[in-house]
Structure formats: structure tokens, C-alpha cells
């Protein structure tokens, strides 16, 4: 049986080039599959990919037409 490997929020932040707080918010919003919270520490699967930025909306491109 393969044991899952996890990284912390600060490690994910460095890996993905975003802030630690943004990683924590993504975890709170269940946007990263497989995360677990142990006490105050978020455990993120080592092979997890950075979620797409949901703040970008298609409506923004319409303004430039």
C-alpha cells in the first residue's frame, strides 16, 4: 500500500507561486482535492495541482470588444 505524501500550505504557496493565505483559502473552499486539516495545519497532497483562478470571468473580455 502506497502512503500518501502531503505538503504544507507554505510549501504549496512556494510551489504554485501564490501567497500562503491564498492556499489556505483554496483549502477552506474545498478547491483542492484531497486536502485534510490537522489541528491548524492544512495537509495538501504532494501531487495536487494549483486550482484555476475562479476570479477571472468571461464577462471581462466582453468589455474590450
N, CA, C and O atoms as a Maestro MAE file, in Angstrom:
{
 s_m_m2io_version
 :::
 2.0.0
}

f_m_ct {
 s_m_title
 :::
 protein
 m_atom[260] {
  # First column is atom index #
  i_m_mmod_type
  r_m_x_coord
  r_m_y_coord
  r_m_z_coord
  i_m_residue_number
  s_m_chain_name
  s_m_pdb_residue_name
  s_m_pdb_atom_name
  i_m_atomic_number
  :::
  1 25 0.843 -1.177 0.000 1 A "UNK " " N  " 7
  2 3 0.000 0.000 0.000 1 A "UNK " " CA " 6
  3 2 0.888 1.241 0.000 1 A "UNK " " C  " 6
  4 15 1.813 1.355 0.804 1 A "UNK " " O  " 8
  5 25 0.596 2.164 -0.909 2 A "UNK " " N  " 7
  6 3 1.385 3.396 -1.009 2 A "UNK " " CA " 6
  7 2 0.845 4.416 -0.010 2 A "UNK " " C  " 6
  8 15 -0.360 4.656 0.068 2 A "UNK " " O  " 8
  9 25 1.765 5.009 0.750 3 A "UNK " " N  " 7
  10 3 1.364 6.031 1.707 3 A "UNK " " CA " 6
  11 2 1.285 7.384 0.997 3 A "UNK " " C  " 6
  12 15 2.176 7.743 0.227 3 A "UNK " " O  " 8
  13 25 0.223 8.118 1.261 4 A "UNK " " N  " 7
  14 3 0.066 9.430 0.648 4 A "UNK " " CA " 6
  15 2 1.092 10.402 1.225 4 A "UNK " " C  " 6
  16 15 1.389 10.384 2.419 4 A "UNK " " O  " 8
  17 25 1.616 11.238 0.358 5 A "UNK " " N  " 7
  18 3 2.567 12.248 0.800 5 A "UNK " " CA " 6
  19 2 1.888 13.604 0.737 5 A "UNK " " C  " 6
  20 15 1.177 13.910 -0.220 5 A "UNK " " O  " 8
  21 25 2.113 14.417 1.767 6 A "UNK " " N  " 7
  22 3 1.483 15.723 1.854 6 A "UNK " " CA " 6
  23 2 2.526 16.816 1.976 6 A "UNK " " C  " 6
  24 15 3.657 16.582 2.402 6 A "UNK " " O  " 8
  25 25 2.116 18.025 1.587 7 A "UNK " " N  " 7
  26 3 2.932 19.216 1.807 7 A "UNK " " CA " 6
  27 2 2.087 20.212 2.594 7 A "UNK " " C  " 6
  28 15 0.863 20.092 2.650 7 A "UNK " " O  " 8
  29 25 2.742 21.185 3.194 8 A "UNK " " N  " 7
  30 3 2.039 22.198 3.984 8 A "UNK " " CA " 6
  31 2 1.601 23.358 3.083 8 A "UNK " " C  " 6
  32 15 1.998 23.432 1.920 8 A "UNK " " O  " 8
  33 25 0.787 24.252 3.625 9 A "UNK " " N  " 7
  34 3 0.337 25.429 2.877 9 A "UNK " " CA " 6
  35 2 1.520 26.303 2.432 9 A "UNK " " C  " 6
  36 15 1.540 26.742 1.282 9 A "UNK " " O  " 8
  37 25 2.509 26.570 3.308 10 A "UNK " " N  " 7
  38 3 3.651 27.369 2.846 10 A "UNK " " CA " 6
  39 2 4.424 26.702 1.694 10 A "UNK " " C  " 6
  40 15 4.900 27.379 0.782 10 A "UNK " " O  " 8
  41 25 4.539 25.373 1.752 11 A "UNK " " N  " 7
  42 3 5.227 24.659 0.671 11 A "UNK " " CA " 6
  43 2 4.436 24.752 -0.630 11 A "UNK " " C  " 6
  44 15 5.017 24.958 -1.695 11 A "UNK " " O  " 8
  45 25 3.114 24.603 -0.549 12 A "UNK " " N  " 7
  46 3 2.263 24.719 -1.738 12 A "UNK " " CA " 6
  47 2 2.331 26.136 -2.303 12 A "UNK " " C  " 6
  48 15 2.354 26.324 -3.519 12 A "UNK " " O  " 8
  49 25 2.362 27.127 -1.421 13 A "UNK " " N  " 7
  50 3 2.438 28.527 -1.858 13 A "UNK " " CA " 6
  51 2 3.719 28.762 -2.671 13 A "UNK " " C  " 6
  52 15 3.677 29.393 -3.728 13 A "UNK " " O  " 8
  53 25 4.834 28.264 -2.186 14 A "UNK " " N  " 7
  54 3 6.099 28.406 -2.924 14 A "UNK " " CA " 6
  55 2 6.042 27.652 -4.257 14 A "UNK " " C  " 6
  56 15 6.481 28.158 -5.289 14 A "UNK " " O  " 8
  57 25 5.502 26.453 -4.216 15 A "UNK " " N  " 7
  58 3 5.423 25.606 -5.411 15 A "UNK " " CA " 6
  59 2 4.561 26.254 -6.499 15 A "UNK " " C  " 6
  60 15 4.905 26.204 -7.679 15 A "UNK " " O  " 8
  61 25 3.430 26.867 -6.093 16 A "UNK " " N  " 7
  62 3 2.472 27.433 -7.048 16 A "UNK " " CA " 6
  63 2 2.675 28.921 -7.314 16 A "UNK " " C  " 6
  64 15 2.019 29.480 -8.193 16 A "UNK " " O  " 8
  65 25 3.571 29.572 -6.572 17 A "UNK " " N  " 7
  66 3 3.817 30.990 -6.786 17 A "UNK " " CA " 6
  67 2 2.692 31.903 -6.321 17 A "UNK " " C  " 6
  68 15 2.452 32.950 -6.922 17 A "UNK " " O  " 8
  69 25 1.999 31.510 -5.246 18 A "UNK " " N  " 7
  70 3 0.928 32.330 -4.672 18 A "UNK " " CA " 6
  71 2 1.170 32.457 -3.167 18 A "UNK " " C  " 6
  72 15 2.066 31.817 -2.617 18 A "UNK " " O  " 8
  73 25 0.364 33.288 -2.511 19 A "UNK " " N  " 7
  74 3 0.569 33.502 -1.077 19 A "UNK " " CA " 6
  75 2 0.066 32.311 -0.257 19 A "UNK " " C  " 6
  76 15 -0.791 31.542 -0.692 19 A "UNK " " O  " 8
  77 25 0.624 32.193 0.930 20 A "UNK " " N  " 7
  78 3 0.189 31.140 1.849 20 A "UNK " " CA " 6
  79 2 -1.293 31.320 2.197 20 A "UNK " " C  " 6
  80 15 -2.038 30.344 2.289 20 A "UNK " " O  " 8
  81 25 -1.711 32.569 2.388 21 A "UNK " " N  " 7
  82 3 -3.116 32.840 2.722 21 A "UNK " " CA " 6
  83 2 -4.038 32.395 1.591 21 A "UNK " " C  " 6
  84 15 -5.123 31.877 1.854 21 A "UNK " " O  " 8
  85 25 -3.630 32.586 0.344 22 A "UNK " " N  " 7
  86 3 -4.449 32.154 -0.800 22 A "UNK " " CA " 6
  87 2 -4.581 30.629 -0.790 22 A "UNK " " C  " 6
  88 15 -5.660 30.102 -1.061 22 A "UNK " " O  " 8
  89 25 -3.515 29.932 -0.487 23 A "UNK " " N  " 7
  90 3 -3.569 28.461 -0.407 23 A "UNK " " CA " 6
  91 2 -4.547 28.051 0.685 23 A "UNK " " C  " 6
  92 15 -5.352 27.141 0.484 23 A "UNK " " O  " 8
  93 25 -4.486 28.712 1.840 24 A "UNK " " N  " 7
  94 3 -5.411 28.402 2.936 24 A "UNK " " CA " 6
  95 2 -6.861 28.618 2.505 24 A "UNK " " C  " 6
  96 15 -7.727 27.801 2.821 24 A "UNK " " O  " 8
  97 25 -7.133 29.708 1.787 25 A "UNK " " N  " 7
  98 3 -8.498 29.984 1.317 25 A "UNK " " CA " 6
  99 2 -8.952 28.912 0.331 25 A "UNK " " C  " 6
  100 15 -10.101 28.473 0.381 25 A "UNK " " O  " 8
  101 25 -8.066 28.487 -0.560 26 A "UNK " " N  " 7
  102 3 -8.410 27.426 -1.512 26 A "UNK " " CA " 6
  103 2 -8.755 26.136 -0.768 26 A "UNK " " C  " 6
  104 15 -9.664 25.407 -1.164 26 A "UNK " " O  " 8
  105 25 -8.023 25.861 0.311 27 A "UNK " " N  " 7
  106 3 -8.317 24.673 1.128 27 A "UNK " " CA " 6
  107 2 -9.673 24.820 1.810 27 A "UNK " " C  " 6
  108 15 -10.476 23.887 1.808 27 A "UNK " " O  " 8
  109 25 -9.928 25.987 2.392 28 A "UNK " " N  " 7
  110 3 -11.205 26.232 3.088 28 A "UNK " " CA " 6
  111 2 -12.386 26.105 2.138 28 A "UNK " " C  " 6
  112 15 -13.462 25.658 2.537 28 A "UNK " " O  " 8
  113 25 -12.191 26.495 0.884 29 A "UNK " " N  " 7
  114 3 -13.267 26.458 -0.112 29 A "UNK " " CA " 6
  115 2 -13.360 25.103 -0.812 29 A "UNK " " C  " 6
  116 15 -14.117 24.953 -1.771 29 A "UNK " " O  " 8
  117 25 -12.600 24.119 -0.343 30 A "UNK " " N  " 7
  118 3 -12.587 22.764 -0.931 30 A "UNK " " CA " 6
  119 2 -12.257 22.778 -2.416 30 A "UNK " " C  " 6
  120 15 -12.827 22.009 -3.190 30 A "UNK " " O  " 8
  121 25 -11.338 23.649 -2.813 31 A "UNK " " N  " 7
  122 3 -10.971 23.766 -4.225 31 A "UNK " " CA " 6
  123 2 -9.763 22.899 -4.573 31 A "UNK " " C  " 6
  124 15 -9.385 22.790 -5.740 31 A "UNK " " O  " 8
  125 25 -9.155 22.280 -3.547 32 A "UNK " " N  " 7
  126 3 -8.009 21.396 -3.775 32 A "UNK " " CA " 6
  127 2 -8.424 19.992 -3.330 32 A "UNK " " C  " 6
  128 15 -8.652 19.765 -2.142 32 A "UNK " " O  " 8
  129 25 -8.523 19.050 -4.269 33 A "UNK " " N  " 7
  130 3 -8.941 17.691 -3.904 33 A "UNK " " CA " 6
  131 2 -7.957 17.008 -2.961 33 A "UNK " " C  " 6
  132 15 -6.742 17.108 -3.132 33 A "UNK " " O  " 8
  133 25 -8.497 16.318 -1.970 34 A "UNK " " N  " 7
  134 3 -7.669 15.509 -1.085 34 A "UNK " " CA " 6
  135 2 -7.053 16.226 0.099 34 A "UNK " " C  " 6
  136 15 -6.265 15.626 0.830 34 A "UNK " " O  " 8
  137 25 -7.391 17.512 0.319 35 A "UNK " " N  " 7
  138 3 -6.800 18.214 1.459 35 A "UNK " " CA " 6
  139 2 -7.395 17.712 2.766 35 A "UNK " " C  " 6
  140 15 -8.526 17.228 2.810 35 A "UNK " " O  " 8
  141 25 -6.617 17.836 3.813 36 A "UNK " " N  " 7
  142 3 -7.077 17.472 5.145 36 A "UNK " " CA " 6
  143 2 -6.554 18.517 6.117 36 A "UNK " " C  " 6
  144 15 -5.472 19.071 5.921 36 A "UNK " " O  " 8
  145 25 -7.321 18.784 7.159 37 A "UNK " " N  " 7
  146 3 -6.882 19.731 8.161 37 A "UNK " " CA " 6
  147 2 -6.566 18.957 9.436 37 A "UNK " " C  " 6
  148 15 -7.396 18.208 9.952 37 A "UNK " " O  " 8
  149 25 -5.356 19.154 9.926 38 A "UNK " " N  " 7
  150 3 -4.920 18.511 11.156 38 A "UNK " " CA " 6
  151 2 -4.593 19.627 12.130 38 A "UNK " " C  " 6
  152 15 -3.572 20.301 11.986 38 A "UNK " " O  " 8
  153 25 -5.452 19.827 13.121 39 A "UNK " " N  " 7
  154 3 -5.335 20.943 14.049 39 A "UNK " " CA " 6
  155 2 -5.435 22.231 13.243 39 A "UNK " " C  " 6
  156 15 -6.472 22.487 12.631 39 A "UNK " " O  " 8
  157 25 -4.378 23.051 13.225 40 A "UNK " " N  " 7
  158 3 -4.407 24.295 12.447 40 A "UNK " " CA " 6
  159 2 -3.612 24.180 11.147 40 A "UNK " " C  " 6
  160 15 -3.413 25.180 10.457 40 A "UNK " " O  " 8
  161 25 -3.160 22.983 10.808 41 A "UNK " " N  " 7
  162 3 -2.298 22.766 9.648 41 A "UNK " " CA " 6
  163 2 -3.074 22.112 8.504 41 A "UNK " " C  " 6
  164 15 -3.725 21.084 8.692 41 A "UNK " " O  " 8
  165 25 -2.997 22.714 7.325 42 A "UNK " " N  " 7
  166 3 -3.598 22.109 6.136 42 A "UNK " " CA " 6
  167 2 -2.595 21.138 5.537 42 A "UNK " " C  " 6
  168 15 -1.428 21.479 5.350 42 A "UNK " " O  " 8
  169 25 -3.049 19.931 5.238 43 A "UNK " " N  " 7
  170 3 -2.228 18.919 4.581 43 A "UNK " " CA " 6
  171 2 -2.719 18.790 3.142 43 A "UNK " " C  " 6
  172 15 -3.868 18.421 2.900 43 A "UNK " " O  " 8
  173 25 -1.843 19.095 2.195 44 A "UNK " " N  " 7
  174 3 -2.184 19.118 0.780 44 A "UNK " " CA " 6
  175 2 -1.440 17.990 0.087 44 A "UNK " " C  " 6
  176 15 -0.227 17.863 0.249 44 A "UNK " " O  " 8
  177 25 -2.157 17.154 -0.697 45 A "UNK " " N  " 7
  178 3 -1.447 16.076 -1.395 45 A "UNK " " CA " 6
  179 2 -0.286 16.630 -2.224 45 A "UNK " " C  " 6
  180 15 -0.426 17.647 -2.903 45 A "UNK " " O  " 8
  181 25 0.846 15.956 -2.160 46 A "UNK " " N  " 7
  182 3 2.054 16.432 -2.824 46 A "UNK " " CA " 6
  183 2 1.856 16.588 -4.331 46 A "UNK " " C  " 6
  184 15 2.458 17.467 -4.946 46 A "UNK " " O  " 8
  185 25 1.016 15.742 -4.929 47 A "UNK " " N  " 7
  186 3 0.810 15.799 -6.382 47 A "UNK " " CA " 6
  187 2 -0.388 16.670 -6.790 47 A "UNK " " C  " 6
  188 15 -0.772 16.681 -7.960 47 A "UNK " " O  " 8
  189 25 -0.978 17.399 -5.836 48 A "UNK " " N  " 7
  190 3 -2.130 18.258 -6.147 48 A "UNK " " CA " 6
  191 2 -1.698 19.382 -7.084 48 A "UNK " " C  " 6
  192 15 -0.592 19.912 -6.982 48 A "UNK " " O  " 8
  193 25 -2.599 19.730 -7.998 49 A "UNK " " N  " 7
  194 3 -2.325 20.819 -8.925 49 A "UNK " " CA " 6
  195 2 -3.003 22.089 -8.449 49 A "UNK " " C  " 6
  196 15 -4.039 22.043 -7.784 49 A "UNK " " O  " 8
  197 25 -2.413 23.219 -8.792 50 A "UNK " " N  " 7
  198 3 -2.978 24.520 -8.429 50 A "UNK " " CA " 6
  199 2 -4.331 24.676 -9.125 50 A "UNK " " C  " 6
  200 15 -4.420 24.515 -10.342 50 A "UNK " " O  " 8
  201 25 -5.393 24.990 -8.357 51 A "UNK " " N  " 7
  202 3 -6.706 25.184 -8.979 51 A "UNK " " CA " 6
  203 2 -6.711 26.401 -9.897 51 A "UNK " " C  " 6
  204 15 -5.952 27.348 -9.691 51 A "UNK " " O  " 8
  205 25 -7.570 26.369 -10.906 52 A "UNK " " N  " 7
  206 3 -7.714 27.519 -11.803 52 A "UNK " " CA " 6
  207 2 -8.272 28.696 -11.014 52 A "UNK " " C  " 6
  208 15 -9.020 28.509 -10.054 52 A "UNK " " O  " 8
  209 25 -7.912 29.885 -11.412 53 A "UNK " " N  " 7
  210 3 -8.367 31.098 -10.737 53 A "UNK " " CA " 6
  211 2 -9.811 31.379 -11.133 53 A "UNK " " C  " 6
  212 15 -10.080 31.787 -12.263 53 A "UNK " " O  " 8
  213 25 -10.731 31.162 -10.211 54 A "UNK " " N  " 7
  214 3 -12.158 31.339 -10.492 54 A "UNK " " CA " 6
  215 2 -12.565 32.802 -10.491 54 A "UNK " " C  " 6
  216 15 -13.709 33.124 -10.810 54 A "UNK " " O  " 8
  217 25 -11.640 33.701 -10.135 55 A "UNK " " N  " 7
  218 3 -11.981 35.122 -10.099 55 A "UNK " " CA " 6
  219 2 -12.059 35.730 -11.486 55 A "UNK " " C  " 6
  220 15 -12.671 36.781 -11.675 55 A "UNK " " O  " 8
  221 25 -11.442 35.072 -12.457 56 A "UNK " " N  " 7
  222 3 -11.485 35.580 -13.829 56 A "UNK " " CA " 6
  223 2 -12.817 35.196 -14.449 56 A "UNK " " C  " 6
  224 15 -13.206 34.028 -14.436 56 A "UNK " " O  " 8
  225 25 -13.510 36.180 -14.990 57 A "UNK " " N  " 7
  226 3 -14.824 35.923 -15.566 57 A "UNK " " CA " 6
  227 2 -14.808 36.225 -17.064 57 A "UNK " " C  " 6
  228 15 -14.057 37.086 -17.523 57 A "UNK " " O  " 8
  229 25 -15.636 35.517 -17.814 58 A "UNK " " N  " 7
  230 3 -15.733 35.723 -19.260 58 A "UNK " " CA " 6
  231 2 -16.289 37.114 -19.569 58 A "UNK " " C  " 6
  232 15 -16.023 37.663 -20.639 58 A "UNK " " O  " 8
  233 25 -17.055 37.683 -18.646 59 A "UNK " " N  " 7
  234 3 -17.657 38.994 -18.861 59 A "UNK " " CA " 6
  235 2 -16.607 40.071 -19.082 59 A "UNK " " C  " 6
  236 15 -16.875 41.051 -19.777 59 A "UNK " " O  " 8
  237 25 -15.435 39.919 -18.516 60 A "UNK " " N  " 7
  238 3 -14.385 40.925 -18.632 60 A "UNK " " CA " 6
  239 2 -13.936 41.091 -20.080 60 A "UNK " " C  " 6
  240 15 -13.591 42.198 -20.495 60 A "UNK " " O  " 8
  241 25 -13.935 40.015 -20.846 61 A "UNK " " N  " 7
  242 3 -13.485 40.106 -22.238 61 A "UNK " " CA " 6
  243 2 -14.506 40.841 -23.086 61 A "UNK " " C  " 6
  244 15 -14.135 41.439 -24.096 61 A "UNK " " O  " 8
  245 25 -15.776 40.820 -22.715 62 A "UNK " " N  " 7
  246 3 -16.815 41.494 -23.495 62 A "UNK " " CA " 6
  247 2 -16.618 43.000 -23.490 62 A "UNK " " C  " 6
  248 15 -16.981 43.667 -24.459 62 A "UNK " " O  " 8
  249 25 -16.058 43.546 -22.435 63 A "UNK " " N  " 7
  250 3 -15.852 44.998 -22.338 63 A "UNK " " CA " 6
  251 2 -14.860 45.496 -23.374 63 A "UNK " " C  " 6
  252 15 -14.904 46.662 -23.767 63 A "UNK " " O  " 8
  253 25 -13.972 44.628 -23.819 64 A "UNK " " N  " 7
  254 3 -12.921 45.036 -24.752 64 A "UNK " " CA " 6
  255 2 -13.320 44.869 -26.199 64 A "UNK " " C  " 6
  256 15 -12.524 45.171 -27.088 64 A "UNK " " O  " 8
  257 25 -14.505 44.406 -26.462 65 A "UNK " " N  " 7
  258 3 -14.946 44.191 -27.858 65 A "UNK " " CA " 6
  259 2 -15.445 45.470 -28.472 65 A "UNK " " C  " 6
  260 15 -15.854 45.479 -29.633 65 A "UNK " " O  " 8
  :::
 }
 m_bond[259] {
  # First column is bond index #
  i_m_from
  i_m_to
  i_m_order
  :::
  1 1 2 1
  2 2 3 1
  3 3 4 2
  4 3 5 1
  5 5 6 1
  6 6 7 1
  7 7 8 2
  8 7 9 1
  9 9 10 1
  10 10 11 1
  11 11 12 2
  12 11 13 1
  13 13 14 1
  14 14 15 1
  15 15 16 2
  16 15 17 1
  17 17 18 1
  18 18 19 1
  19 19 20 2
  20 19 21 1
  21 21 22 1
  22 22 23 1
  23 23 24 2
  24 23 25 1
  25 25 26 1
  26 26 27 1
  27 27 28 2
  28 27 29 1
  29 29 30 1
  30 30 31 1
  31 31 32 2
  32 31 33 1
  33 33 34 1
  34 34 35 1
  35 35 36 2
  36 35 37 1
  37 37 38 1
  38 38 39 1
  39 39 40 2
  40 39 41 1
  41 41 42 1
  42 42 43 1
  43 43 44 2
  44 43 45 1
  45 45 46 1
  46 46 47 1
  47 47 48 2
  48 47 49 1
  49 49 50 1
  50 50 51 1
  51 51 52 2
  52 51 53 1
  53 53 54 1
  54 54 55 1
  55 55 56 2
  56 55 57 1
  57 57 58 1
  58 58 59 1
  59 59 60 2
  60 59 61 1
  61 61 62 1
  62 62 63 1
  63 63 64 2
  64 63 65 1
  65 65 66 1
  66 66 67 1
  67 67 68 2
  68 67 69 1
  69 69 70 1
  70 70 71 1
  71 71 72 2
  72 71 73 1
  73 73 74 1
  74 74 75 1
  75 75 76 2
  76 75 77 1
  77 77 78 1
  78 78 79 1
  79 79 80 2
  80 79 81 1
  81 81 82 1
  82 82 83 1
  83 83 84 2
  84 83 85 1
  85 85 86 1
  86 86 87 1
  87 87 88 2
  88 87 89 1
  89 89 90 1
  90 90 91 1
  91 91 92 2
  92 91 93 1
  93 93 94 1
  94 94 95 1
  95 95 96 2
  96 95 97 1
  97 97 98 1
  98 98 99 1
  99 99 100 2
  100 99 101 1
  101 101 102 1
  102 102 103 1
  103 103 104 2
  104 103 105 1
  105 105 106 1
  106 106 107 1
  107 107 108 2
  108 107 109 1
  109 109 110 1
  110 110 111 1
  111 111 112 2
  112 111 113 1
  113 113 114 1
  114 114 115 1
  115 115 116 2
  116 115 117 1
  117 117 118 1
  118 118 119 1
  119 119 120 2
  120 119 121 1
  121 121 122 1
  122 122 123 1
  123 123 124 2
  124 123 125 1
  125 125 126 1
  126 126 127 1
  127 127 128 2
  128 127 129 1
  129 129 130 1
  130 130 131 1
  131 131 132 2
  132 131 133 1
  133 133 134 1
  134 134 135 1
  135 135 136 2
  136 135 137 1
  137 137 138 1
  138 138 139 1
  139 139 140 2
  140 139 141 1
  141 141 142 1
  142 142 143 1
  143 143 144 2
  144 143 145 1
  145 145 146 1
  146 146 147 1
  147 147 148 2
  148 147 149 1
  149 149 150 1
  150 150 151 1
  151 151 152 2
  152 151 153 1
  153 153 154 1
  154 154 155 1
  155 155 156 2
  156 155 157 1
  157 157 158 1
  158 158 159 1
  159 159 160 2
  160 159 161 1
  161 161 162 1
  162 162 163 1
  163 163 164 2
  164 163 165 1
  165 165 166 1
  166 166 167 1
  167 167 168 2
  168 167 169 1
  169 169 170 1
  170 170 171 1
  171 171 172 2
  172 171 173 1
  173 173 174 1
  174 174 175 1
  175 175 176 2
  176 175 177 1
  177 177 178 1
  178 178 179 1
  179 179 180 2
  180 179 181 1
  181 181 182 1
  182 182 183 1
  183 183 184 2
  184 183 185 1
  185 185 186 1
  186 186 187 1
  187 187 188 2
  188 187 189 1
  189 189 190 1
  190 190 191 1
  191 191 192 2
  192 191 193 1
  193 193 194 1
  194 194 195 1
  195 195 196 2
  196 195 197 1
  197 197 198 1
  198 198 199 1
  199 199 200 2
  200 199 201 1
  201 201 202 1
  202 202 203 1
  203 203 204 2
  204 203 205 1
  205 205 206 1
  206 206 207 1
  207 207 208 2
  208 207 209 1
  209 209 210 1
  210 210 211 1
  211 211 212 2
  212 211 213 1
  213 213 214 1
  214 214 215 1
  215 215 216 2
  216 215 217 1
  217 217 218 1
  218 218 219 1
  219 219 220 2
  220 219 221 1
  221 221 222 1
  222 222 223 1
  223 223 224 2
  224 223 225 1
  225 225 226 1
  226 226 227 1
  227 227 228 2
  228 227 229 1
  229 229 230 1
  230 230 231 1
  231 231 232 2
  232 231 233 1
  233 233 234 1
  234 234 235 1
  235 235 236 2
  236 235 237 1
  237 237 238 1
  238 238 239 1
  239 239 240 2
  240 239 241 1
  241 241 242 1
  242 242 243 1
  243 243 244 2
  244 243 245 1
  245 245 246 1
  246 246 247 1
  247 247 248 2
  248 247 249 1
  249 249 250 1
  250 250 251 1
  251 251 252 2
  252 251 253 1
  253 253 254 1
  254 254 255 1
  255 255 256 2
  256 255 257 1
  257 257 258 1
  258 258 259 1
  259 259 260 2
  :::
 }
}
